Amino acid sequence: MIKVAFFSVKPYDEDIFNAHINSANSKDTERGLSRDKLQASYFTYPLNEHTAISCQGFDAVCVFVNDEVNKATLTTLAKLGIKHVALRCAGFNNVDVKAAKTLAIAVTRVPAYSPETVAEHTLALMLTLNRKTHKAYNRVKEGNFSLDGLMGFTLHNKTVGIIGSGKIGQAVIRILTGFGCNILCYDPAPCQKLIDLGVRYTTLEDLFVSSQIVSLHCPLTHATEHIINAKSLALMPKGVMLINTSRGGLVDDKAVIHALKQGHLGYLGLDVYERESELFFSDHSQDIIQDDTFQRLLTFPNVLVTGHQGFFTHEALNEIANTTLKNIHSCANGCLKTTGENWVR
Protein backbone atom coordinates (compact mmCIF):
# COMPACT_ATOMS: atom_id res chain seq x y z
CA MET A 1 0.00 0.00 0.00
CA ILE A 2 1.33 3.42 -1.01
CA LYS A 3 0.18 6.01 1.51
CA VAL A 4 -0.01 9.55 0.15
CA ALA A 5 -0.85 12.78 1.99
CA PHE A 6 -2.59 15.35 -0.22
CA PHE A 7 -2.38 18.99 0.86
CA SER A 8 -4.36 22.16 0.00
CA VAL A 9 -7.22 19.92 -1.10
CA LYS A 10 -10.56 21.27 -2.30
CA PRO A 11 -13.71 19.13 -2.74
CA TYR A 12 -13.16 18.89 -6.50
CA ASP A 13 -9.59 17.61 -5.94
CA GLU A 14 -10.82 14.86 -3.65
CA ASP A 15 -13.60 13.86 -6.04
CA ILE A 16 -11.29 13.66 -9.07
CA PHE A 17 -8.46 11.82 -7.32
CA ASN A 18 -10.78 9.38 -5.55
CA ALA A 19 -12.40 8.50 -8.86
CA HIS A 20 -9.02 7.79 -10.47
CA ILE A 21 -7.64 5.93 -7.46
CA ASN A 22 -10.72 3.73 -7.05
CA SER A 23 -10.80 3.00 -10.77
CA ALA A 24 -7.11 2.06 -10.89
CA ASN A 25 -7.28 -0.10 -7.75
CA SER A 26 -10.37 -1.88 -9.09
CA LYS A 27 -8.80 -2.55 -12.50
CA ASP A 28 -5.62 -3.89 -10.92
CA THR A 29 -7.70 -6.31 -8.81
CA GLU A 30 -9.73 -7.46 -11.83
CA ARG A 31 -6.57 -8.06 -13.87
CA GLY A 32 -4.79 -9.80 -11.04
CA LEU A 33 -1.99 -7.23 -11.03
CA SER A 34 0.23 -7.07 -7.98
CA ARG A 35 0.90 -3.34 -8.21
CA ASP A 36 0.69 -1.61 -4.83
CA LYS A 37 -2.62 0.08 -4.23
CA LEU A 38 -2.70 3.74 -3.36
CA GLN A 39 -4.30 5.05 -0.17
CA ALA A 40 -4.96 8.79 -0.08
CA SER A 41 -5.48 11.06 2.92
CA TYR A 42 -6.71 14.57 2.18
CA PHE A 43 -5.83 17.70 4.13
CA THR A 44 -7.43 21.06 3.40
CA TYR A 45 -4.56 23.00 4.95
CA PRO A 46 -1.30 23.70 3.06
CA LEU A 47 1.98 21.90 3.45
CA ASN A 48 4.70 24.03 5.00
CA GLU A 49 7.43 23.72 7.64
CA HIS A 50 4.82 23.88 10.41
CA THR A 51 2.41 21.27 8.99
CA ALA A 52 5.02 18.87 7.62
CA ILE A 53 4.96 16.93 10.90
CA SER A 54 1.52 15.60 9.94
CA CYS A 55 3.20 13.48 7.25
CA GLN A 56 4.20 10.85 9.80
CA GLY A 57 3.39 7.39 8.43
CA PHE A 58 3.12 8.41 4.77
CA ASP A 59 5.28 7.40 1.82
CA ALA A 60 4.73 10.49 -0.34
CA VAL A 61 3.07 13.90 -0.36
CA CYS A 62 1.06 15.56 -3.09
CA VAL A 63 1.09 19.37 -3.19
CA PHE A 64 -0.25 22.29 -5.19
CA VAL A 65 1.00 25.71 -6.31
CA ASN A 66 0.91 27.54 -2.97
CA ASP A 67 2.30 24.86 -0.68
CA GLU A 68 5.70 25.87 0.75
CA VAL A 69 8.10 23.03 0.08
CA ASN A 70 11.23 24.84 1.24
CA LYS A 71 14.37 23.42 2.84
CA ALA A 72 12.83 23.38 6.33
CA THR A 73 9.72 21.56 5.08
CA LEU A 74 11.80 19.05 3.12
CA THR A 75 14.11 18.40 6.08
CA THR A 76 11.11 17.43 8.21
CA LEU A 77 9.71 15.27 5.40
CA ALA A 78 13.03 13.46 5.04
CA LYS A 79 13.17 12.72 8.78
CA LEU A 80 9.68 11.23 8.51
CA GLY A 81 10.75 8.95 5.67
CA ILE A 82 9.02 10.76 2.80
CA LYS A 83 10.70 9.86 -0.48
CA HIS A 84 8.56 11.71 -3.02
CA VAL A 85 6.97 15.13 -3.46
CA ALA A 86 4.37 14.92 -6.24
CA LEU A 87 3.29 18.29 -7.58
CA ARG A 88 -0.16 18.32 -9.16
CA CYS A 89 0.78 21.34 -11.27
CA ALA A 90 3.37 22.31 -13.86
CA GLY A 91 5.40 24.92 -11.97
CA PHE A 92 7.83 23.96 -9.22
CA ASN A 93 9.06 27.37 -8.04
CA ASN A 94 7.61 26.62 -4.58
CA VAL A 95 9.96 23.64 -4.13
CA ASP A 96 13.61 23.87 -3.10
CA VAL A 97 14.76 21.36 -5.71
CA LYS A 98 18.41 21.53 -4.62
CA ALA A 99 17.50 20.67 -1.03
CA ALA A 100 15.23 17.86 -2.20
CA LYS A 101 18.07 16.34 -4.20
CA THR A 102 20.43 16.56 -1.23
CA LEU A 103 17.82 14.85 0.98
CA ALA A 104 17.18 12.14 -1.66
CA ILE A 105 13.54 13.19 -2.10
CA ALA A 106 12.22 12.82 -5.64
CA VAL A 107 10.13 15.67 -7.07
CA THR A 108 7.70 15.21 -9.94
CA ARG A 109 5.22 17.49 -11.66
CA VAL A 110 2.57 17.60 -14.38
CA PRO A 111 4.19 19.61 -17.19
CA ALA A 112 1.46 19.23 -19.81
CA TYR A 113 -2.09 19.01 -18.52
CA SER A 114 -4.20 20.20 -21.45
CA PRO A 115 -2.19 23.33 -22.36
CA GLU A 116 -5.20 24.46 -24.38
CA THR A 117 -7.07 24.90 -21.09
CA VAL A 118 -4.78 27.69 -19.85
CA ALA A 119 -4.41 29.08 -23.37
CA GLU A 120 -8.17 29.48 -23.73
CA HIS A 121 -8.37 31.26 -20.37
CA THR A 122 -5.61 33.58 -21.56
CA LEU A 123 -7.72 34.48 -24.60
CA ALA A 124 -10.77 34.89 -22.37
CA LEU A 125 -8.91 37.55 -20.37
CA MET A 126 -7.74 39.29 -23.55
CA LEU A 127 -11.18 39.36 -25.14
CA THR A 128 -13.02 40.32 -21.96
CA LEU A 129 -10.67 43.21 -21.24
CA ASN A 130 -10.75 44.36 -24.85
CA ARG A 131 -14.48 44.12 -25.61
CA LYS A 132 -15.53 44.77 -21.99
CA THR A 133 -18.10 41.97 -22.03
CA HIS A 134 -18.13 41.80 -18.22
CA LYS A 135 -19.22 45.43 -18.04
CA ALA A 136 -21.73 45.03 -20.88
CA TYR A 137 -23.29 42.05 -19.09
CA ASN A 138 -23.86 44.07 -15.92
CA ARG A 139 -25.25 47.01 -17.87
CA VAL A 140 -27.79 44.94 -19.78
CA LYS A 141 -28.92 43.23 -16.56
CA GLU A 142 -29.76 46.71 -15.29
CA GLY A 143 -31.54 47.70 -18.50
CA ASN A 144 -28.69 49.94 -19.66
CA PHE A 145 -27.97 49.39 -23.36
CA SER A 146 -25.64 52.35 -23.84
CA LEU A 147 -22.37 51.56 -25.65
CA ASP A 148 -20.49 54.51 -24.14
CA GLY A 149 -17.18 53.35 -22.67
CA LEU A 150 -17.34 49.89 -24.27
CA MET A 151 -15.14 50.64 -27.30
CA GLY A 152 -12.64 47.86 -28.04
CA PHE A 153 -10.10 47.12 -30.75
CA THR A 154 -9.74 44.44 -33.41
CA LEU A 155 -7.21 41.71 -32.64
CA HIS A 156 -6.62 41.06 -36.35
CA ASN A 157 -3.19 42.39 -37.43
CA LYS A 158 -2.19 43.34 -33.89
CA THR A 159 1.29 42.34 -32.71
CA VAL A 160 1.27 40.05 -29.68
CA GLY A 161 4.44 39.32 -27.72
CA ILE A 162 4.58 35.87 -26.14
CA ILE A 163 7.20 35.35 -23.43
CA GLY A 164 7.77 31.61 -23.17
CA SER A 165 7.00 29.20 -26.01
CA GLY A 166 6.45 26.00 -24.08
CA LYS A 167 3.31 23.93 -24.50
CA ILE A 168 0.96 26.62 -23.14
CA GLY A 169 2.69 29.40 -25.05
CA GLN A 170 2.44 27.36 -28.24
CA ALA A 171 -1.28 26.77 -27.67
CA VAL A 172 -1.84 30.52 -27.19
CA ILE A 173 0.10 31.25 -30.37
CA ARG A 174 -1.96 28.78 -32.40
CA ILE A 175 -5.18 30.49 -31.27
CA LEU A 176 -3.87 34.00 -31.90
CA THR A 177 -2.64 32.96 -35.34
CA GLY A 178 -6.25 32.05 -36.09
CA PHE A 179 -7.24 35.59 -35.12
CA GLY A 180 -4.75 36.92 -37.66
CA CYS A 181 -2.31 38.35 -35.12
CA ASN A 182 1.38 38.94 -35.76
CA ILE A 183 3.36 36.96 -33.20
CA LEU A 184 6.67 37.90 -31.61
CA CYS A 185 8.23 35.45 -29.19
CA TYR A 186 10.99 35.40 -26.64
CA ASP A 187 12.38 32.09 -25.38
CA PRO A 188 15.97 30.85 -24.86
CA ALA A 189 14.96 27.67 -26.74
CA PRO A 190 13.15 28.63 -29.99
CA CYS A 191 10.60 26.18 -31.38
CA GLN A 192 11.05 25.33 -35.06
CA LYS A 193 7.38 24.47 -35.48
CA LEU A 194 6.46 28.00 -34.42
CA ILE A 195 9.04 29.50 -36.74
CA ASP A 196 7.51 27.48 -39.58
CA LEU A 197 4.13 28.89 -38.54
CA GLY A 198 5.44 32.42 -39.07
CA VAL A 199 6.37 33.31 -35.49
CA ARG A 200 9.40 35.60 -35.20
CA TYR A 201 11.72 35.09 -32.24
CA THR A 202 13.31 38.29 -31.05
CA THR A 203 15.00 39.94 -28.09
CA LEU A 204 13.03 40.73 -24.96
CA GLU A 205 13.56 44.45 -25.52
CA ASP A 206 12.28 44.31 -29.11
CA LEU A 207 9.26 42.30 -27.96
CA PHE A 208 8.37 44.93 -25.36
CA VAL A 209 8.83 47.82 -27.80
CA SER A 210 6.85 46.26 -30.65
CA SER A 211 3.88 44.51 -28.99
CA GLN A 212 0.38 45.86 -28.40
CA ILE A 213 -0.31 42.83 -26.20
CA VAL A 214 2.22 41.02 -23.99
CA SER A 215 1.35 37.60 -22.54
CA LEU A 216 3.47 35.66 -20.03
CA HIS A 217 3.90 31.89 -20.34
CA CYS A 218 7.26 31.20 -18.72
CA PRO A 219 8.19 29.55 -15.41
CA LEU A 220 9.12 31.59 -12.36
CA THR A 221 12.89 31.38 -11.83
CA HIS A 222 15.59 33.73 -10.56
CA ALA A 223 16.04 34.89 -14.16
CA THR A 224 12.35 35.63 -14.75
CA GLU A 225 11.34 37.03 -11.36
CA HIS A 226 9.79 40.50 -11.96
CA ILE A 227 10.52 40.25 -15.67
CA ILE A 228 7.73 42.82 -15.87
CA ASN A 229 9.11 45.82 -14.00
CA ALA A 230 9.36 49.60 -14.31
CA LYS A 231 12.04 49.36 -17.00
CA SER A 232 10.24 46.79 -19.17
CA LEU A 233 6.89 48.60 -18.82
CA ALA A 234 8.52 51.86 -19.96
CA LEU A 235 9.61 50.13 -23.16
CA MET A 236 6.06 49.09 -24.03
CA PRO A 237 3.82 51.33 -26.15
CA LYS A 238 1.22 53.46 -24.38
CA GLY A 239 -2.04 51.53 -24.00
CA VAL A 240 -0.40 48.08 -24.05
CA MET A 241 -2.31 45.07 -22.72
CA LEU A 242 -0.49 42.79 -20.25
CA ILE A 243 -1.74 39.26 -19.48
CA ASN A 244 -0.30 36.91 -16.86
CA THR A 245 -1.64 33.36 -16.49
CA SER A 246 1.71 31.89 -15.46
CA ARG A 247 3.10 32.87 -12.04
CA GLY A 248 2.48 36.01 -9.99
CA GLY A 249 6.15 36.58 -9.23
CA LEU A 250 6.82 37.42 -12.88
CA VAL A 251 5.22 40.83 -12.30
CA ASP A 252 6.37 43.70 -10.07
CA ASP A 253 3.01 44.84 -8.65
CA LYS A 254 4.18 48.31 -7.62
CA ALA A 255 5.59 49.02 -11.09
CA VAL A 256 2.34 47.84 -12.68
CA ILE A 257 0.22 50.04 -10.41
CA HIS A 258 2.38 53.05 -11.27
CA ALA A 259 1.99 52.32 -15.00
CA LEU A 260 -1.78 52.02 -14.56
CA LYS A 261 -1.97 55.32 -12.66
CA GLN A 262 0.04 57.06 -15.38
CA GLY A 263 -2.27 55.69 -18.07
CA HIS A 264 0.65 53.94 -19.77
CA LEU A 265 -0.60 50.41 -19.15
CA GLY A 266 -3.93 50.22 -20.92
CA TYR A 267 -5.19 46.81 -19.83
CA LEU A 268 -4.13 44.27 -17.20
CA GLY A 269 -5.40 40.69 -16.98
CA LEU A 270 -4.19 38.50 -14.11
CA ASP A 271 -5.02 34.92 -13.22
CA VAL A 272 -2.11 34.79 -10.76
CA TYR A 273 -0.77 37.11 -8.08
CA GLU A 274 2.55 37.18 -6.26
CA ARG A 275 0.99 36.81 -2.80
CA GLU A 276 -1.99 34.76 -3.89
CA SER A 277 -1.40 32.03 -1.29
CA GLU A 278 -3.05 34.30 1.29
CA LEU A 279 -6.13 34.86 -0.89
CA PHE A 280 -6.80 32.48 -3.73
CA PHE A 281 -8.80 29.23 -3.56
CA SER A 282 -10.77 30.43 -0.52
CA ASP A 283 -13.89 32.52 0.10
CA HIS A 284 -12.93 35.89 1.61
CA SER A 285 -16.19 37.66 0.74
CA GLN A 286 -16.92 38.31 4.42
CA ASP A 287 -13.36 39.30 5.30
CA ILE A 288 -11.47 42.58 5.29
CA ILE A 289 -8.68 41.83 2.82
CA GLN A 290 -5.43 43.13 4.29
CA ASP A 291 -3.37 43.12 1.10
CA ASP A 292 -3.43 46.80 0.12
CA THR A 293 -1.59 46.19 -3.16
CA PHE A 294 -4.17 43.66 -4.31
CA GLN A 295 -7.02 45.94 -3.25
CA ARG A 296 -5.45 48.83 -5.16
CA LEU A 297 -5.27 46.72 -8.32
CA LEU A 298 -8.99 46.02 -8.09
CA THR A 299 -9.82 49.74 -8.11
CA PHE A 300 -8.74 50.19 -11.73
CA PRO A 301 -11.51 49.84 -14.33
CA ASN A 302 -9.08 48.36 -16.86
CA VAL A 303 -7.89 45.53 -14.60
CA LEU A 304 -9.41 42.04 -14.63
CA VAL A 305 -8.38 39.46 -12.01
CA THR A 306 -9.42 35.81 -11.80
CA GLY A 307 -8.40 33.56 -8.91
CA HIS A 308 -5.96 31.15 -10.55
CA GLN A 309 -8.69 29.35 -12.47
CA GLY A 310 -6.85 29.03 -15.77
CA PHE A 311 -6.31 25.30 -15.15
CA PHE A 312 -9.87 24.66 -14.01
CA THR A 313 -11.59 22.43 -16.58
CA HIS A 314 -12.78 18.83 -16.45
CA GLU A 315 -10.19 17.79 -19.00
CA ALA A 316 -7.28 19.41 -17.20
CA LEU A 317 -8.21 18.11 -13.74
CA ASN A 318 -8.54 14.57 -15.05
CA GLU A 319 -5.18 14.79 -16.80
CA ILE A 320 -3.57 16.23 -13.66
CA ALA A 321 -4.92 13.35 -11.55
CA ASN A 322 -3.92 10.72 -14.10
CA THR A 323 -0.34 11.98 -14.50
CA THR A 324 0.17 12.63 -10.78
CA LEU A 325 -0.90 9.11 -9.86
CA LYS A 326 1.34 7.62 -12.56
CA ASN A 327 4.24 9.62 -11.11
CA ILE A 328 3.50 8.31 -7.62
CA HIS A 329 3.35 4.68 -8.77
CA SER A 330 6.53 5.09 -10.86
CA CYS A 331 8.45 6.54 -7.93
CA ALA A 332 7.19 3.92 -5.49
CA ASN A 333 8.30 1.17 -7.85
CA GLY A 334 11.74 2.64 -8.52
CA CYS A 335 10.87 3.62 -12.09
CA LEU A 336 11.46 7.37 -11.95
CA LYS A 337 13.06 7.38 -15.39
CA THR A 338 9.71 6.39 -16.88
CA THR A 339 8.22 9.74 -15.80
CA GLY A 340 10.51 11.53 -18.28
CA GLU A 341 9.99 15.28 -18.23
CA ASN A 342 7.68 14.88 -15.22
CA TRP A 343 10.71 14.31 -13.02
CA VAL A 344 12.16 17.56 -11.63
CA ARG A 345 15.90 17.03 -11.44
C-alpha positions as CSV (number, residue, x, y, z in Angstrom):
1,M,0.0,0.0,0.0
2,I,1.3,3.4,-1.0
3,K,0.2,6.0,1.5
4,V,0.0,9.6,0.1
5,A,-0.9,12.8,2.0
6,F,-2.6,15.3,-0.2
7,F,-2.4,19.0,0.9
8,S,-4.4,22.2,0.0
9,V,-7.2,19.9,-1.1
10,K,-10.6,21.3,-2.3
11,P,-13.7,19.1,-2.7
12,Y,-13.2,18.9,-6.5
13,D,-9.6,17.6,-5.9
14,E,-10.8,14.9,-3.6
15,D,-13.6,13.9,-6.0
16,I,-11.3,13.7,-9.1
17,F,-8.5,11.8,-7.3
18,N,-10.8,9.4,-5.6
19,A,-12.4,8.5,-8.9
20,H,-9.0,7.8,-10.5
21,I,-7.6,5.9,-7.5
22,N,-10.7,3.7,-7.1
23,S,-10.8,3.0,-10.8
24,A,-7.1,2.1,-10.9
25,N,-7.3,-0.1,-7.7
26,S,-10.4,-1.9,-9.1
27,K,-8.8,-2.5,-12.5
28,D,-5.6,-3.9,-10.9
29,T,-7.7,-6.3,-8.8
30,E,-9.7,-7.5,-11.8
31,R,-6.6,-8.1,-13.9
32,G,-4.8,-9.8,-11.0
33,L,-2.0,-7.2,-11.0
34,S,0.2,-7.1,-8.0
35,R,0.9,-3.3,-8.2
36,D,0.7,-1.6,-4.8
37,K,-2.6,0.1,-4.2
38,L,-2.7,3.7,-3.4
39,Q,-4.3,5.0,-0.2
40,A,-5.0,8.8,-0.1
41,S,-5.5,11.1,2.9
42,Y,-6.7,14.6,2.2
43,F,-5.8,17.7,4.1
44,T,-7.4,21.1,3.4
45,Y,-4.6,23.0,4.9
46,P,-1.3,23.7,3.1
47,L,2.0,21.9,3.4
48,N,4.7,24.0,5.0
49,E,7.4,23.7,7.6
50,H,4.8,23.9,10.4
51,T,2.4,21.3,9.0
52,A,5.0,18.9,7.6
53,I,5.0,16.9,10.9
54,S,1.5,15.6,9.9
55,C,3.2,13.5,7.2
56,Q,4.2,10.8,9.8
57,G,3.4,7.4,8.4
58,F,3.1,8.4,4.8
59,D,5.3,7.4,1.8
60,A,4.7,10.5,-0.3
61,V,3.1,13.9,-0.4
62,C,1.1,15.6,-3.1
63,V,1.1,19.4,-3.2
64,F,-0.2,22.3,-5.2
65,V,1.0,25.7,-6.3
66,N,0.9,27.5,-3.0
67,D,2.3,24.9,-0.7
68,E,5.7,25.9,0.8
69,V,8.1,23.0,0.1
70,N,11.2,24.8,1.2
71,K,14.4,23.4,2.8
72,A,12.8,23.4,6.3
73,T,9.7,21.6,5.1
74,L,11.8,19.0,3.1
75,T,14.1,18.4,6.1
76,T,11.1,17.4,8.2
77,L,9.7,15.3,5.4
78,A,13.0,13.5,5.0
79,K,13.2,12.7,8.8
80,L,9.7,11.2,8.5
81,G,10.7,8.9,5.7
82,I,9.0,10.8,2.8
83,K,10.7,9.9,-0.5
84,H,8.6,11.7,-3.0
85,V,7.0,15.1,-3.5
86,A,4.4,14.9,-6.2
87,L,3.3,18.3,-7.6
88,R,-0.2,18.3,-9.2
89,C,0.8,21.3,-11.3
90,A,3.4,22.3,-13.9
91,G,5.4,24.9,-12.0
92,F,7.8,24.0,-9.2
93,N,9.1,27.4,-8.0
94,N,7.6,26.6,-4.6
95,V,10.0,23.6,-4.1
96,D,13.6,23.9,-3.1
97,V,14.8,21.4,-5.7
98,K,18.4,21.5,-4.6
99,A,17.5,20.7,-1.0
100,A,15.2,17.9,-2.2
101,K,18.1,16.3,-4.2
102,T,20.4,16.6,-1.2
103,L,17.8,14.9,1.0
104,A,17.2,12.1,-1.7
105,I,13.5,13.2,-2.1
106,A,12.2,12.8,-5.6
107,V,10.1,15.7,-7.1
108,T,7.7,15.2,-9.9
109,R,5.2,17.5,-11.7
110,V,2.6,17.6,-14.4
111,P,4.2,19.6,-17.2
112,A,1.5,19.2,-19.8
113,Y,-2.1,19.0,-18.5
114,S,-4.2,20.2,-21.5
115,P,-2.2,23.3,-22.4
116,E,-5.2,24.5,-24.4
117,T,-7.1,24.9,-21.1
118,V,-4.8,27.7,-19.9
119,A,-4.4,29.1,-23.4
120,E,-8.2,29.5,-23.7
121,H,-8.4,31.3,-20.4
122,T,-5.6,33.6,-21.6
123,L,-7.7,34.5,-24.6
124,A,-10.8,34.9,-22.4
125,L,-8.9,37.5,-20.4
126,M,-7.7,39.3,-23.6
127,L,-11.2,39.4,-25.1
128,T,-13.0,40.3,-22.0
129,L,-10.7,43.2,-21.2
130,N,-10.8,44.4,-24.8
131,R,-14.5,44.1,-25.6
132,K,-15.5,44.8,-22.0
133,T,-18.1,42.0,-22.0
134,H,-18.1,41.8,-18.2
135,K,-19.2,45.4,-18.0
136,A,-21.7,45.0,-20.9
137,Y,-23.3,42.0,-19.1
138,N,-23.9,44.1,-15.9
139,R,-25.2,47.0,-17.9
140,V,-27.8,44.9,-19.8
141,K,-28.9,43.2,-16.6
142,E,-29.8,46.7,-15.3
143,G,-31.5,47.7,-18.5
144,N,-28.7,49.9,-19.7
145,F,-28.0,49.4,-23.4
146,S,-25.6,52.3,-23.8
147,L,-22.4,51.6,-25.7
148,D,-20.5,54.5,-24.1
149,G,-17.2,53.4,-22.7
150,L,-17.3,49.9,-24.3
151,M,-15.1,50.6,-27.3
152,G,-12.6,47.9,-28.0
153,F,-10.1,47.1,-30.8
154,T,-9.7,44.4,-33.4
155,L,-7.2,41.7,-32.6
156,H,-6.6,41.1,-36.4
157,N,-3.2,42.4,-37.4
158,K,-2.2,43.3,-33.9
159,T,1.3,42.3,-32.7
160,V,1.3,40.0,-29.7
161,G,4.4,39.3,-27.7
162,I,4.6,35.9,-26.1
163,I,7.2,35.3,-23.4
164,G,7.8,31.6,-23.2
165,S,7.0,29.2,-26.0
166,G,6.5,26.0,-24.1
167,K,3.3,23.9,-24.5
168,I,1.0,26.6,-23.1
169,G,2.7,29.4,-25.1
170,Q,2.4,27.4,-28.2
171,A,-1.3,26.8,-27.7
172,V,-1.8,30.5,-27.2
173,I,0.1,31.2,-30.4
174,R,-2.0,28.8,-32.4
175,I,-5.2,30.5,-31.3
176,L,-3.9,34.0,-31.9
177,T,-2.6,33.0,-35.3
178,G,-6.3,32.0,-36.1
179,F,-7.2,35.6,-35.1
180,G,-4.7,36.9,-37.7
181,C,-2.3,38.4,-35.1
182,N,1.4,38.9,-35.8
183,I,3.4,37.0,-33.2
184,L,6.7,37.9,-31.6
185,C,8.2,35.4,-29.2
186,Y,11.0,35.4,-26.6
187,D,12.4,32.1,-25.4
188,P,16.0,30.9,-24.9
189,A,15.0,27.7,-26.7
190,P,13.2,28.6,-30.0
191,C,10.6,26.2,-31.4
192,Q,11.1,25.3,-35.1
193,K,7.4,24.5,-35.5
194,L,6.5,28.0,-34.4
195,I,9.0,29.5,-36.7
196,D,7.5,27.5,-39.6
197,L,4.1,28.9,-38.5
198,G,5.4,32.4,-39.1
199,V,6.4,33.3,-35.5
200,R,9.4,35.6,-35.2
201,Y,11.7,35.1,-32.2
202,T,13.3,38.3,-31.1
203,T,15.0,39.9,-28.1
204,L,13.0,40.7,-25.0
205,E,13.6,44.5,-25.5
206,D,12.3,44.3,-29.1
207,L,9.3,42.3,-28.0
208,F,8.4,44.9,-25.4
209,V,8.8,47.8,-27.8
210,S,6.9,46.3,-30.7
211,S,3.9,44.5,-29.0
212,Q,0.4,45.9,-28.4
213,I,-0.3,42.8,-26.2
214,V,2.2,41.0,-24.0
215,S,1.3,37.6,-22.5
216,L,3.5,35.7,-20.0
217,H,3.9,31.9,-20.3
218,C,7.3,31.2,-18.7
219,P,8.2,29.5,-15.4
220,L,9.1,31.6,-12.4
221,T,12.9,31.4,-11.8
222,H,15.6,33.7,-10.6
223,A,16.0,34.9,-14.2
224,T,12.3,35.6,-14.8
225,E,11.3,37.0,-11.4
226,H,9.8,40.5,-12.0
227,I,10.5,40.3,-15.7
228,I,7.7,42.8,-15.9
229,N,9.1,45.8,-14.0
230,A,9.4,49.6,-14.3
231,K,12.0,49.4,-17.0
232,S,10.2,46.8,-19.2
233,L,6.9,48.6,-18.8
234,A,8.5,51.9,-20.0
235,L,9.6,50.1,-23.2
236,M,6.1,49.1,-24.0
237,P,3.8,51.3,-26.1
238,K,1.2,53.5,-24.4
239,G,-2.0,51.5,-24.0
240,V,-0.4,48.1,-24.0
241,M,-2.3,45.1,-22.7
242,L,-0.5,42.8,-20.2
243,I,-1.7,39.3,-19.5
244,N,-0.3,36.9,-16.9
245,T,-1.6,33.4,-16.5
246,S,1.7,31.9,-15.5
247,R,3.1,32.9,-12.0
248,G,2.5,36.0,-10.0
249,G,6.1,36.6,-9.2
250,L,6.8,37.4,-12.9
251,V,5.2,40.8,-12.3
252,D,6.4,43.7,-10.1
253,D,3.0,44.8,-8.7
254,K,4.2,48.3,-7.6
255,A,5.6,49.0,-11.1
256,V,2.3,47.8,-12.7
257,I,0.2,50.0,-10.4
258,H,2.4,53.0,-11.3
259,A,2.0,52.3,-15.0
260,L,-1.8,52.0,-14.6
261,K,-2.0,55.3,-12.7
262,Q,0.0,57.1,-15.4
263,G,-2.3,55.7,-18.1
264,H,0.7,53.9,-19.8
265,L,-0.6,50.4,-19.2
266,G,-3.9,50.2,-20.9
267,Y,-5.2,46.8,-19.8
268,L,-4.1,44.3,-17.2
269,G,-5.4,40.7,-17.0
270,L,-4.2,38.5,-14.1
271,D,-5.0,34.9,-13.2
272,V,-2.1,34.8,-10.8
273,Y,-0.8,37.1,-8.1
274,E,2.6,37.2,-6.3
275,R,1.0,36.8,-2.8
276,E,-2.0,34.8,-3.9
277,S,-1.4,32.0,-1.3
278,E,-3.1,34.3,1.3
279,L,-6.1,34.9,-0.9
280,F,-6.8,32.5,-3.7
281,F,-8.8,29.2,-3.6
282,S,-10.8,30.4,-0.5
283,D,-13.9,32.5,0.1
284,H,-12.9,35.9,1.6
285,S,-16.2,37.7,0.7
286,Q,-16.9,38.3,4.4
287,D,-13.4,39.3,5.3
288,I,-11.5,42.6,5.3
289,I,-8.7,41.8,2.8
290,Q,-5.4,43.1,4.3
291,D,-3.4,43.1,1.1
292,D,-3.4,46.8,0.1
293,T,-1.6,46.2,-3.2
294,F,-4.2,43.7,-4.3
295,Q,-7.0,45.9,-3.2
296,R,-5.5,48.8,-5.2
297,L,-5.3,46.7,-8.3
298,L,-9.0,46.0,-8.1
299,T,-9.8,49.7,-8.1
300,F,-8.7,50.2,-11.7
301,P,-11.5,49.8,-14.3
302,N,-9.1,48.4,-16.9
303,V,-7.9,45.5,-14.6
304,L,-9.4,42.0,-14.6
305,V,-8.4,39.5,-12.0
306,T,-9.4,35.8,-11.8
307,G,-8.4,33.6,-8.9
308,H,-6.0,31.2,-10.5
309,Q,-8.7,29.4,-12.5
310,G,-6.8,29.0,-15.8
311,F,-6.3,25.3,-15.2
312,F,-9.9,24.7,-14.0
313,T,-11.6,22.4,-16.6
314,H,-12.8,18.8,-16.4
315,E,-10.2,17.8,-19.0
316,A,-7.3,19.4,-17.2
317,L,-8.2,18.1,-13.7
318,N,-8.5,14.6,-15.0
319,E,-5.2,14.8,-16.8
320,I,-3.6,16.2,-13.7
321,A,-4.9,13.4,-11.5
322,N,-3.9,10.7,-14.1
323,T,-0.3,12.0,-14.5
324,T,0.2,12.6,-10.8
325,L,-0.9,9.1,-9.9
326,K,1.3,7.6,-12.6
327,N,4.2,9.6,-11.1
328,I,3.5,8.3,-7.6
329,H,3.4,4.7,-8.8
330,S,6.5,5.1,-10.9
331,C,8.5,6.5,-7.9
332,A,7.2,3.9,-5.5
333,N,8.3,1.2,-7.8
334,G,11.7,2.6,-8.5
335,C,10.9,3.6,-12.1
336,L,11.5,7.4,-12.0
337,K,13.1,7.4,-15.4
338,T,9.7,6.4,-16.9
339,T,8.2,9.7,-15.8
340,G,10.5,11.5,-18.3
341,E,10.0,15.3,-18.2
342,N,7.7,14.9,-15.2
343,W,10.7,14.3,-13.0
344,V,12.2,17.6,-11.6
345,R,15.9,17.0,-11.4
